[in-house]
């Protein structure tokens, strides 16, 4: 199946992606309405977001450029020190920008 990259094709893709997103979001809420939230399920839900984030970040730590490694290290240090995500994210973005602006590389 292929969709042309015309205006109509792009709008069709956006509509399909929107529909899939809405169905999965509402579908998850609908299915969870039938589940009794125990402490074990609540713990799973709370840690699921962290595990997805770690799955995205880990490959970047091993194969990323100097900017991404600097961002990872600075974000981790600030998060451990402050326990606040917003300053950590801002620090990581700033570190990546500075390292890339300076043109630093790994090895």
Order of alpha helices (4+ residues) and beta strands (2+ residues): alpha-alpha-alpha-alpha
